[in-house]
Amino acid sequence: MVYVGIALFVECKNEKLILAEIKSRNVPISIRQVGYLAKKFIVYLALAHKESRGKIKEQLSLKGGYILHSDGTCEGDSPHLMSAPDEIAQIVSDNIKIPSEKADKIIPFLKRI
């Protein structure tokens, strides 16, 4: 699950390439399972961030604040994964799955941060 998530959302590989890489390691998996693992990765990532918000806020406050960088990524017509990392501390302050990068979807996310 972590391999698929990193390959898809960090390394920007598509599901077909990820499938080929996993199969080359003699792991029997289908393209549908790759997609399922990607969705599962996003859910766990979102839950981890939700549970860690207080600790993240505390860490950023101790360092005098943060420089916000927001970025969205998606695969085809799938929802966007919007992330807000602090580039200096290398901490992701929050992330959310949104249907598009339109202002009415992003503004509530930014206000929450």
N, CA, C and O atoms as a Tinker XYZ file with bonds, in Angstrom:
   452  protein
     1  N      0.823000   -1.176000    0.000000    73     2
     2  CA     0.000000    0.000000    0.000000    64     1     3
     3  C      0.880000    1.259000    0.000000    63     2     4     5
     4  O      0.622000    2.195000   -0.757000    81     3
     5  N      1.905000    1.282000    0.837000    73     3     6
     6  CA     2.792000    2.438000    0.904000    64     5     7
     7  C      3.555000    2.600000   -0.404000    63     6     8     9
     8  O      3.713000    3.715000   -0.901000    81     7
     9  N      4.029000    1.490000   -0.960000    73     7    10
    10  CA     4.753000    1.547000   -2.235000    64     9    11
    11  C      3.871000    2.171000   -3.314000    63    10    12    13
    12  O      4.323000    3.044000   -4.054000    81    11
    13  N      2.628000    1.734000   -3.406000    73    11    14
    14  CA     1.695000    2.250000   -4.407000    64    13    15
    15  C      1.439000    3.730000   -4.159000    63    14    16    17
    16  O      1.469000    4.525000   -5.099000    81    15
    17  N      1.190000    4.111000   -2.919000    73    15    18
    18  CA     0.908000    5.507000   -2.598000    64    17    19
    19  C      2.059000    6.429000   -2.942000    63    18    20    21
    20  O      1.852000    7.492000   -3.529000    81    19
    21  N      3.255000    6.038000   -2.588000    73    19    22
    22  CA     4.426000    6.868000   -2.891000    64    21    23
    23  C      4.667000    6.934000   -4.396000    63    22    24    25
    24  O      4.953000    8.000000   -4.941000    81    23
    25  N      4.551000    5.794000   -5.056000    73    23    26
    26  CA     4.765000    5.766000   -6.508000    64    25    27
    27  C      3.760000    6.668000   -7.225000    63    26    28    29
    28  O      4.121000    7.382000   -8.160000    81    27
    29  N      2.510000    6.637000   -6.789000    73    27    30
    30  CA     1.452000    7.400000   -7.447000    64    29    31
    31  C      1.503000    8.876000   -7.090000    63    30    32    33
    32  O      1.470000    9.727000   -7.980000    81    31
    33  N      1.583000    9.193000   -5.810000    73    31    34
    34  CA     1.426000   10.580000   -5.383000    64    33    35
    35  C      2.728000   11.349000   -5.186000    63    34    36    37
    36  O      2.711000   12.580000   -5.200000    81    35
    37  N      3.839000   10.672000   -5.007000    73    35    38
    38  CA     5.115000   11.364000   -4.850000    64    37    39
    39  C      5.921000   11.285000   -6.145000    63    38    40    41
    40  O      6.452000   12.290000   -6.619000    81    39
    41  N      6.004000   10.093000   -6.706000    73    39    42
    42  CA     6.807000    9.893000   -7.911000    64    41    43
    43  C      6.004000   10.115000   -9.198000    63    42    44    45
    44  O      6.560000   10.049000  -10.295000    81    43
    45  N      4.699000   10.377000   -9.066000    73    43    46
    46  CA     3.817000   10.697000  -10.200000    64    45    47
    47  C      3.765000    9.606000  -11.275000    63    46    48    49
    48  O      3.653000    9.903000  -12.465000    81    47
    49  N      3.845000    8.364000  -10.852000    73    47    50
    50  CA     3.735000    7.244000  -11.783000    64    49    51
    51  C      2.262000    6.895000  -11.959000    63    50    52    53
    52  O      1.464000    7.087000  -11.042000    81    51
    53  N      1.900000    6.384000  -13.126000    73    51    54
    54  CA     0.506000    5.983000  -13.329000    64    53    55
    55  C      0.299000    4.538000  -12.881000    63    54    56    57
    56  O      1.257000    3.803000  -12.640000    81    55
    57  N     -0.954000    4.153000  -12.778000    73    55    58
    58  CA    -1.280000    2.820000  -12.252000    64    57    59
    59  C     -0.710000    1.692000  -13.107000    63    58    60    61
    60  O     -0.302000    0.660000  -12.575000    81    59
    61  N     -0.678000    1.876000  -14.424000    73    59    62
    62  CA    -0.143000    0.821000  -15.296000    64    61    63
    63  C      1.347000    0.602000  -15.054000    63    62    64    65
    64  O      1.816000   -0.536000  -15.031000    81    63
    65  N      2.087000    1.689000  -14.874000    73    63    66
    66  CA     3.521000    1.570000  -14.606000    64    65    67
    67  C      3.750000    0.927000  -13.242000    63    66    68    69
    68  O      4.625000    0.074000  -13.092000    81    67
    69  N      2.972000    1.332000  -12.262000    73    67    70
    70  CA     3.092000    0.755000  -10.915000    64    69    71
    71  C      2.789000   -0.737000  -10.969000    63    70    72    73
    72  O      3.487000   -1.538000  -10.347000    81    71
    73  N      1.750000   -1.111000  -11.710000    73    71    74
    74  CA     1.386000   -2.520000  -11.872000    64    73    75
    75  C      2.551000   -3.311000  -12.465000    63    74    76    77
    76  O      2.884000   -4.393000  -11.982000    81    75
    77  N      3.161000   -2.772000  -13.501000    73    75    78
    78  CA     4.291000   -3.461000  -14.145000    64    77    79
    79  C      5.465000   -3.616000  -13.172000    63    78    80    81
    80  O      6.108000   -4.664000  -13.137000    81    79
    81  N      5.740000   -2.582000  -12.390000    73    79    82
    82  CA     6.845000   -2.654000  -11.429000    64    81    83
    83  C      6.586000   -3.713000  -10.353000    63    82    84    85
    84  O      7.479000   -4.478000   -9.988000    81    83
    85  N      5.361000   -3.742000   -9.861000    73    83    86
    86  CA     5.026000   -4.719000   -8.814000    64    85    87
    87  C      5.066000   -6.139000   -9.373000    63    86    88    89
    88  O      5.573000   -7.055000   -8.726000    81    87
    89  N      4.526000   -6.313000  -10.581000    73    87    90
    90  CA     4.534000   -7.647000  -11.198000    64    89    91
    91  C      5.958000   -8.121000  -11.491000    63    90    92    93
    92  O      6.236000   -9.319000  -11.436000    81    91
    93  N      6.861000   -7.184000  -11.801000    73    91    94
    94  CA     8.253000   -7.570000  -12.074000    64    93    95
    95  C      8.932000   -8.122000  -10.826000    63    94    96    97
    96  O      9.993000   -8.740000  -10.911000    81    95
    97  N      8.323000   -7.900000   -9.683000    73    95    98
    98  CA     8.836000   -8.424000   -8.411000    64    97    99
    99  C      8.088000   -9.692000   -8.001000    63    98   100   101
   100  O      8.129000  -10.112000   -6.844000    81    99
   101  N      7.408000  -10.287000   -8.974000    73    99   102
   102  CA     6.673000  -11.542000   -8.788000    64   101   103
   103  C      5.555000  -11.444000   -7.746000    63   102   104   105
   104  O      5.302000  -12.390000   -7.001000    81   103
   105  N      4.897000  -10.290000   -7.708000    73   103   106
   106  CA     3.746000  -10.105000   -6.831000    64   105   107
   107  C      2.503000  -10.133000   -7.713000    63   106   108   109
   108  O      2.325000   -9.268000   -8.570000    81   107
   109  N      1.644000  -11.128000   -7.502000    73   107   110
   110  CA     0.428000  -11.201000   -8.324000    64   109   111
   111  C     -0.574000  -10.135000   -7.878000    63   110   112   113
   112  O     -1.081000  -10.177000   -6.757000    81   111
   113  N     -0.854000   -9.178000   -8.772000    73   111   114
   114  CA    -1.749000   -8.066000   -8.443000    64   113   115
   115  C     -2.414000   -7.584000   -9.730000    63   114   116   117
   116  O     -1.843000   -7.696000  -10.815000    81   115
   117  N     -3.609000   -7.053000   -9.600000    73   115   118
   118  CA    -4.331000   -6.531000  -10.755000    64   117   119
   119  C     -4.332000   -5.005000  -10.723000    63   118   120   121
   120  O     -4.022000   -4.399000   -9.697000    81   119
   121  N     -4.675000   -4.399000  -11.835000    73   119   122
   122  CA    -4.763000   -2.940000  -11.912000    64   121   123
   123  C     -5.826000   -2.425000  -10.945000    63   122   124   125
   124  O     -5.683000   -1.344000  -10.374000    81   123
   125  N     -6.882000   -3.196000  -10.766000    73   123   126
   126  CA    -7.945000   -2.823000   -9.825000    64   125   127
   127  C     -7.406000   -2.807000   -8.385000    63   126   128   129
   128  O     -7.766000   -1.933000   -7.597000    81   127
   129  N     -6.554000   -3.763000   -8.051000    73   127   130
   130  CA    -5.961000   -3.807000   -6.709000    64   129   131
   131  C     -4.997000   -2.639000   -6.490000    63   130   132   133
   132  O     -4.901000   -2.109000   -5.383000    81   131
   133  N     -4.292000   -2.242000   -7.537000    73   131   134
   134  CA    -3.406000   -1.078000   -7.434000    64   133   135
   135  C     -4.238000    0.160000   -7.104000    63   134   136   137
   136  O     -3.873000    0.939000   -6.224000    81   135
   137  N     -5.346000    0.337000   -7.803000    73   135   138
   138  CA    -6.240000    1.463000   -7.530000    64   137   139
   139  C     -6.800000    1.418000   -6.117000    63   138   140   141
   140  O     -6.906000    2.450000   -5.454000    81   139
   141  N     -7.157000    0.231000   -5.658000    73   139   142
   142  CA    -7.680000    0.063000   -4.300000    64   141   143
   143  C     -6.621000    0.431000   -3.266000    63   142   144   145
   144  O     -6.919000    1.117000   -2.288000    81   143
   145  N     -5.386000   -0.021000   -3.478000    73   143   146
   146  CA    -4.301000    0.304000   -2.549000    64   145   147
   147  C     -4.022000    1.802000   -2.526000    63   146   148   149
   148  O     -3.699000    2.350000   -1.472000    81   147
   149  N     -4.142000    2.475000   -3.674000    73   147   150
   150  CA    -3.943000    3.928000   -3.727000    64   149   151
   151  C     -5.013000    4.639000   -2.898000    63   150   152   153
   152  O     -4.709000    5.570000   -2.151000    81   151
   153  N     -6.247000    4.205000   -3.030000    73   151   154
   154  CA    -7.340000    4.814000   -2.253000    64   153   155
   155  C     -7.150000    4.553000   -0.759000    63   154   156   157
   156  O     -7.373000    5.439000    0.066000    81   155
   157  N     -6.743000    3.351000   -0.423000    73   155   158
   158  CA    -6.505000    2.994000    0.969000    64   157   159
   159  C     -5.369000    3.843000    1.553000    63   158   160   161
   160  O     -5.448000    4.284000    2.700000    81   159
   161  N     -4.323000    4.066000    0.766000    73   159   162
   162  CA    -3.206000    4.898000    1.183000    64   161   163
   163  C     -3.681000    6.302000    1.532000    63   162   164   165
   164  O     -3.280000    6.860000    2.554000    81   163
   165  N     -4.532000    6.873000    0.687000    73   163   166
   166  CA    -5.043000    8.226000    0.908000    64   165   167
   167  C     -5.867000    8.290000    2.192000    63   166   168   169
   168  O     -5.750000    9.245000    2.960000    81   167
   169  N     -6.689000    7.286000    2.421000    73   167   170
   170  CA    -7.522000    7.265000    3.629000    64   169   171
   171  C     -6.638000    7.215000    4.873000    63   170   172   173
   172  O     -6.847000    7.983000    5.812000    81   171
   173  N     -5.661000    6.323000    4.886000    73   171   174
   174  CA    -4.765000    6.221000    6.044000    64   173   175
   175  C     -3.948000    7.500000    6.233000    63   174   176   177
   176  O     -3.728000    7.937000    7.363000    81   175
   177  N     -3.508000    8.088000    5.147000    73   175   178
   178  CA    -2.747000    9.329000    5.234000    64   177   179
   179  C     -3.605000   10.438000    5.834000    63   178   180   181
   180  O     -3.149000   11.184000    6.701000    81   179
   181  N     -4.843000   10.541000    5.374000    73   179   182
   182  CA    -5.753000   11.562000    5.905000    64   181   183
   183  C     -6.030000   11.328000    7.387000    63   182   184   185
   184  O     -6.050000   12.276000    8.171000    81   183
   185  N     -6.242000   10.082000    7.771000    73   183   186
   186  CA    -6.493000    9.777000    9.186000    64   185   187
   187  C     -5.275000   10.099000   10.053000    63   186   188   189
   188  O     -5.413000   10.626000   11.157000    81   187
   189  N     -4.098000    9.785000    9.553000    73   187   190
   190  CA    -2.878000   10.084000   10.310000    64   189   191
   191  C     -2.714000   11.589000   10.505000    63   190   192   193
   192  O     -2.338000   12.046000   11.584000    81   191
   193  N     -2.997000   12.345000    9.463000    73   191   194
   194  CA    -2.893000   13.794000    9.590000    64   193   195
   195  C     -3.942000   14.352000   10.544000    63   194   196   197
   196  O     -3.657000   15.256000   11.330000    81   195
   197  N     -5.137000   13.820000   10.474000    73   195   198
   198  CA    -6.207000   14.290000   11.359000    64   197   199
   199  C     -5.838000   14.044000   12.818000    63   198   200   201
   200  O     -6.036000   14.911000   13.669000    81   199
   201  N     -5.308000   12.870000   13.098000    73   199   202
   202  CA    -4.917000   12.525000   14.461000    64   201   203
   203  C     -3.707000   13.338000   14.942000    63   202   204   205
   204  O     -3.518000   13.506000   16.147000    81   203
   205  N     -2.904000   13.834000   14.029000    73   203   206
   206  CA    -1.664000   14.521000   14.387000    64   205   207
   207  C     -1.762000   16.040000   14.334000    63   206   208   209
   208  O     -0.769000   16.723000   14.586000    81   207
   209  N     -2.924000   16.585000   14.014000    73   207   210
   210  CA    -3.049000   18.039000   13.850000    64   209   211
   211  C     -2.519000   18.819000   15.040000    63   210   212   213
   212  O     -1.785000   19.792000   14.865000    81   211
   213  N     -2.880000   18.407000   16.244000    73   211   214
   214  CA    -2.428000   19.122000   17.436000    64   213   215
   215  C     -0.919000   19.132000   17.574000    63   214   216   217
   216  O     -0.323000   20.169000   17.864000    81   215
   217  N     -0.302000   17.983000   17.368000    73   215   218
   218  CA     1.161000   17.876000   17.474000    64   217   219
   219  C      1.854000   18.686000   16.374000    63   218   220   221
   220  O      2.880000   19.326000   16.608000    81   219
   221  N      1.277000   18.646000   15.179000    73   219   222
   222  CA     1.859000   19.407000   14.066000    64   221   223
   223  C      1.784000   20.894000   14.366000    63   222   224   225
   224  O      2.764000   21.615000   14.185000    81   223
   225  N      0.621000   21.359000   14.827000    73   223   226
   226  CA     0.442000   22.773000   15.160000    64   225   227
   227  C      1.431000   23.204000   16.228000    63   226   228   229
   228  O      2.030000   24.276000   16.133000    81   227
   229  N      1.602000   22.373000   17.242000    73   227   230
   230  CA     2.534000   22.665000   18.324000    64   229   231
   231  C      3.964000   22.792000   17.800000    63   230   232   233
   232  O      4.674000   23.733000   18.155000    81   231
   233  N      4.384000   21.859000   16.967000    73   231   234
   234  CA     5.742000   21.884000   16.406000    64   233   235
   235  C      5.979000   23.136000   15.576000    63   234   236   237
   236  O      7.025000   23.775000   15.686000    81   235
   237  N      4.995000   23.487000   14.739000    73   235   238
   238  CA     5.144000   24.664000   13.889000    64   237   239
   239  C      5.178000   25.938000   14.726000    63   238   240   241
   240  O      5.910000   26.870000   14.395000    81   239
   241  N      4.394000   25.994000   15.809000    73   239   242
   242  CA     4.385000   27.164000   16.694000    64   241   243
   243  C      5.724000   27.326000   17.395000    63   242   244   245
   244  O      6.208000   28.446000   17.560000    81   243
   245  N      6.322000   26.221000   17.805000    73   243   246
   246  CA     7.627000   26.281000   18.478000    64   245   247
   247  C      8.708000   26.863000   17.574000    63   246   248   249
   248  O      9.683000   27.445000   18.049000    81   247
   249  N      8.525000   26.701000   16.275000    73   247   250
   250  CA     9.517000   27.209000   15.320000    64   249   251
   251  C      9.171000   28.614000   14.828000    63   250   252   253
   252  O      9.813000   29.131000   13.913000    81   251
   253  N      8.145000   29.234000   15.443000    73   251   254
   254  CA     7.804000   30.609000   15.083000    64   253   255
   255  C      6.835000   30.736000   13.927000    63   254   256   257
   256  O      6.701000   31.824000   13.368000    81   255
   257  N      6.164000   29.682000   13.552000    73   255   258
   258  CA     5.205000   29.742000   12.453000    64   257   259
   259  C      5.641000   28.855000   11.300000    63   258   260   261
   260  O      6.432000   27.928000   11.472000    81   259
   261  N      5.118000   29.151000   10.138000    73   259   262
   262  CA     5.403000   28.307000    8.984000    64   261   263
   263  C      5.239000   29.072000    7.684000    63   262   264   265
   264  O      4.605000   30.126000    7.641000    81   263
   265  N      5.812000   28.535000    6.640000    73   263   266
   266  CA     5.610000   29.031000    5.279000    64   265   267
   267  C      4.745000   28.003000    4.591000    63   266   268   269
   268  O      5.154000   26.858000    4.394000    81   267
   269  N      3.551000   28.418000    4.227000    73   267   270
   270  CA     2.584000   27.484000    3.649000    64   269   271
   271  C      2.798000   27.333000    2.147000    63   270   272   273
   272  O      2.922000   28.315000    1.416000    81   271
   273  N      2.836000   26.106000    1.719000    73   271   274
   274  CA     2.899000   25.755000    0.304000    64   273   275
   275  C      1.759000   24.791000    0.076000    63   274   276   277
   276  O      1.713000   23.746000    0.725000    81   275
   277  N      0.844000   25.095000   -0.814000    73   275   278
   278  CA    -0.248000   24.155000   -1.075000    64   277   279
   279  C     -0.116000   23.614000   -2.485000    63   278   280   281
   280  O      0.307000   24.318000   -3.402000    81   279
   281  N     -0.482000   22.358000   -2.643000    73   279   282
   282  CA    -0.333000   21.691000   -3.937000    64   281   283
   283  C     -1.385000   20.605000   -4.059000    63   282   284   285
   284  O     -1.684000   19.907000   -3.090000    81   283
   285  N     -1.938000   20.465000   -5.236000    73   283   286
   286  CA    -2.920000   19.420000   -5.498000    64   285   287
   287  C     -2.424000   18.486000   -6.575000    63   286   288   289
   288  O     -1.740000   18.904000   -7.509000    81   287
   289  N     -2.771000   17.218000   -6.443000    73   287   290
   290  CA    -2.399000   16.230000   -7.446000    64   289   291
   291  C     -3.550000   15.266000   -7.635000    63   290   292   293
   292  O     -4.326000   15.022000   -6.712000    81   291
   293  N     -3.657000   14.720000   -8.830000    73   291   294
   294  CA    -4.708000   13.734000   -9.081000    64   293   295
   295  C     -4.290000   12.815000  -10.221000    63   294   296   297
   296  O     -3.348000   13.100000  -10.962000    81   295
   297  N     -5.000000   11.727000  -10.341000    73   295   298
   298  CA    -4.774000   10.741000  -11.400000    64   297   299
   299  C     -6.010000   10.746000  -12.289000    63   298   300   301
   300  O     -7.069000   10.276000  -11.875000    81   299
   301  N     -5.890000   11.270000  -13.503000    73   299   302
   302  CA    -7.018000   11.284000  -14.432000    64   301   303
   303  C     -8.177000   12.109000  -13.903000    63   302   304   305
   304  O     -8.005000   13.269000  -13.526000    81   303
   305  N     -9.365000   11.502000  -13.875000    73   303   306
   306  CA   -10.567000   12.189000  -13.406000    64   305   307
   307  C    -10.832000   11.984000  -11.922000    63   306   308   309
   308  O    -11.901000   12.346000  -11.431000    81   307
   309  N     -9.878000   11.411000  -11.203000    73   307   310
   310  CA   -10.083000   11.136000   -9.782000    64   309   311
   311  C    -10.030000   12.433000   -8.980000    63   310   312   313
   312  O     -9.557000   13.450000   -9.486000    81   311
   313  N    -10.512000   12.411000   -7.730000    73   311   314
   314  CA   -10.432000   13.608000   -6.889000    64   313   315
   315  C     -8.986000   14.033000   -6.658000    63   314   316   317
   316  O     -8.061000   13.226000   -6.751000    81   315
   317  N     -8.813000   15.304000   -6.358000    73   315   318
   318  CA    -7.488000   15.854000   -6.097000    64   317   319
   319  C     -7.089000   15.592000   -4.649000    63   318   320   321
   320  O     -7.923000   15.638000   -3.744000    81   319
   321  N     -5.829000   15.323000   -4.448000    73   319   322
   322  CA    -5.276000   15.270000   -3.105000    64   321   323
   323  C     -4.577000   16.604000   -2.910000    63   322   324   325
   324  O     -3.536000   16.864000   -3.513000    81   323
   325  N     -5.159000   17.451000   -2.058000    73   323   326
   326  CA    -4.592000   18.769000   -1.775000    64   325   327
   327  C     -3.782000   18.659000   -0.497000    63   326   328   329
   328  O     -4.297000   18.239000    0.540000    81   327
   329  N     -2.521000   19.035000   -0.572000    73   327   330
   330  CA    -1.629000   18.968000    0.586000    64   329   331
   331  C     -1.079000   20.359000    0.887000    63   330   332   333
   332  O     -0.954000   21.203000   -0.001000    81   331
   333  N     -0.757000   20.573000    2.154000    73   331   334
   334  CA    -0.205000   21.854000    2.589000    64   333   335
   335  C      1.031000   21.604000    3.439000    63   334   336   337
   336  O      0.943000   21.548000    4.666000    81   335
   337  N      2.184000   21.455000    2.793000    73   335   338
   338  CA     3.413000   21.245000    3.566000    64   337   339
   339  C      4.087000   22.557000    3.945000    63   338   340   341
   340  O      3.971000   23.556000    3.235000    81   339
   341  N      4.785000   22.541000    5.061000    73   339   342
   342  CA     5.684000   23.624000    5.423000    64   341   343
   343  C      7.034000   23.209000    4.852000    63   342   344   345
   344  O      7.637000   22.237000    5.308000    81   343
   345  N      7.496000   23.937000    3.871000    73   343   346
   346  CA     8.705000   23.549000    3.152000    64   345   347
   347  C      9.962000   23.604000    4.016000    63   346   348   349
   348  O     10.910000   22.861000    3.764000    81   347
   349  N      9.986000   24.466000    5.022000    73   347   350
   350  CA    11.178000   24.582000    5.848000    64   349   351
   351  C     11.274000   23.422000    6.832000    63   350   352   353
   352  O     12.317000   22.776000    6.934000    81   351
   353  N     10.183000   23.155000    7.562000    73   351   354
   354  CA    10.189000   22.077000    8.559000    64   353   355
   355  C     10.003000   20.697000    7.927000    63   354   356   357
   356  O     10.204000   19.676000    8.584000    81   355
   357  N      9.620000   20.674000    6.655000    73   355   358
   358  CA     9.353000   19.410000    5.958000    64   357   359
   359  C      8.240000   18.624000    6.662000    63   358   360   361
   360  O      8.324000   17.405000    6.811000    81   359
   361  N      7.194000   19.350000    7.091000    73   359   362
   362  CA     6.033000   18.752000    7.734000    64   361   363
   363  C      4.804000   19.087000    6.911000    63   362   364   365
   364  O      4.607000   20.239000    6.525000    81   363
   365  N      3.987000   18.099000    6.644000    73   363   366
   366  CA     2.718000   18.355000    5.968000    64   365   367
   367  C      1.714000   18.736000    7.040000    63   366   368   369
   368  O      1.370000   17.922000    7.897000    81   367
   369  N      1.243000   19.981000    6.989000    73   367   370
   370  CA     0.337000   20.461000    8.024000    64   369   371
   371  C     -1.063000   19.882000    7.873000    63   370   372   373
   372  O     -1.765000   19.701000    8.867000    81   371
   373  N     -1.473000   19.591000    6.658000    73   371   374
   374  CA    -2.802000   19.007000    6.444000    64   373   375
   375  C     -2.915000   18.551000    4.999000    63   374   376   377
   376  O     -2.135000   18.953000    4.135000    81   375
   377  N     -3.895000   17.710000    4.761000    73   375   378
   378  CA    -4.246000   17.320000    3.394000    64   377   379
   379  C     -5.714000   16.961000    3.357000    63   378   380   381
   380  O     -6.325000   16.668000    4.385000    81   379
   381  N     -6.269000   16.987000    2.165000    73   379   382
   382  CA    -7.688000   16.695000    1.988000    64   381   383
   383  C     -7.914000   16.211000    0.561000    63   382   384   385
   384  O     -7.183000   16.572000   -0.361000    81   383
   385  N     -8.930000   15.398000    0.405000    73   383   386
   386  CA    -9.349000   14.954000   -0.918000    64   385   387
   387  C    -10.500000   15.869000   -1.344000    63   386   388   389
   388  O    -11.514000   15.949000   -0.652000    81   387
   389  N    -10.347000   16.555000   -2.474000    73   387   390
   390  CA   -11.377000   17.462000   -2.961000    64   389   391
   391  C    -11.687000   17.152000   -4.424000    63   390   392   393
   392  O    -10.832000   16.640000   -5.146000    81   391
   393  N    -12.920000   17.465000   -4.866000    73   391   394
   394  CA   -13.304000   17.121000   -6.239000    64   393   395
   395  C    -12.610000   17.960000   -7.308000    63   394   396   397
   396  O    -12.465000   17.506000   -8.443000    81   395
   397  N    -12.175000   19.186000   -6.965000    73   395   398
   398  CA   -11.489000   20.036000   -7.937000    64   397   399
   399  C    -10.650000   21.068000   -7.200000    63   398   400   401
   400  O    -10.737000   21.199000   -5.979000    81   399
   401  N     -9.843000   21.794000   -7.949000    73   399   402
   402  CA    -9.011000   22.832000   -7.348000    64   401   403
   403  C     -9.661000   24.209000   -7.484000    63   402   404   405
   404  O     -8.969000   25.225000   -7.553000    81   403
   405  N    -10.971000   24.234000   -7.520000    73   403   406
   406  CA   -11.696000   25.505000   -7.586000    64   405   407
   407  C    -11.668000   26.174000   -6.215000    63   406   408   409
   408  O    -11.585000   25.507000   -5.183000    81   407
   409  N    -11.738000   27.502000   -6.226000    73   407   410
   410  CA   -11.619000   28.287000   -4.991000    64   409   411
   411  C    -12.602000   27.853000   -3.922000    63   410   412   413
   412  O    -12.235000   27.777000   -2.750000    81   411
   413  N    -13.853000   27.564000   -4.294000    73   411   414
   414  CA   -14.854000   27.200000   -3.282000    64   413   415
   415  C    -14.540000   25.883000   -2.588000    63   414   416   417
   416  O    -15.094000   25.605000   -1.525000    81   415
   417  N    -13.670000   25.071000   -3.162000    73   415   418
   418  CA   -13.235000   23.815000   -2.537000    64   417   419
   419  C    -11.957000   24.006000   -1.723000    63   418   420   421
   420  O    -11.763000   23.346000   -0.702000    81   419
   421  N    -11.086000   24.910000   -2.177000    73   419   422
   422  CA    -9.794000   25.109000   -1.524000    64   421   423
   423  C     -9.900000   26.029000   -0.305000    63   422   424   425
   424  O     -9.223000   25.795000    0.697000    81   423
   425  N    -10.728000   27.058000   -0.372000    73   423   426
   426  CA   -10.813000   28.050000    0.709000    64   425   427
   427  C    -11.134000   27.413000    2.064000    63   426   428   429
   428  O    -10.459000   27.741000    3.040000    81   427
   429  N    -12.133000   26.514000    2.180000    73   427   430
   430  CA   -12.378000   25.898000    3.492000    64   429   431
   431  C    -11.172000   25.114000    4.017000    63   430   432   433
   432  O    -10.917000   25.092000    5.221000    81   431
   433  N    -10.446000   24.482000    3.122000    73   431   434
   434  CA    -9.231000   23.755000    3.498000    64   433   435
   435  C     -8.187000   24.715000    4.076000    63   434   436   437
   436  O     -7.592000   24.442000    5.118000    81   435
   437  N     -7.972000   25.837000    3.390000    73   435   438
   438  CA    -6.985000   26.814000    3.858000    64   437   439
   439  C     -7.408000   27.455000    5.179000    63   438   440   441
   440  O     -6.565000   27.713000    6.038000    81   439
   441  N     -8.695000   27.713000    5.347000    73   439   442
   442  CA    -9.192000   28.283000    6.603000    64   441   443
   443  C     -8.979000   27.305000    7.766000    63   442   444   445
   444  O     -8.683000   27.717000    8.887000    81   443
   445  N     -9.132000   26.023000    7.487000    73   443   446
   446  CA    -8.943000   24.999000    8.515000    64   445   447
   447  C     -7.490000   24.980000    8.980000    63   446   448   449
   448  O     -7.214000   24.755000   10.158000    81   447
   449  N     -6.572000   25.216000    8.061000    73   447   450
   450  CA    -5.150000   25.220000    8.415000    64   449   451
   451  C     -4.848000   26.407000    9.297000    63   450   452
   452  O     -3.703000   26.595000    9.708000    81   451
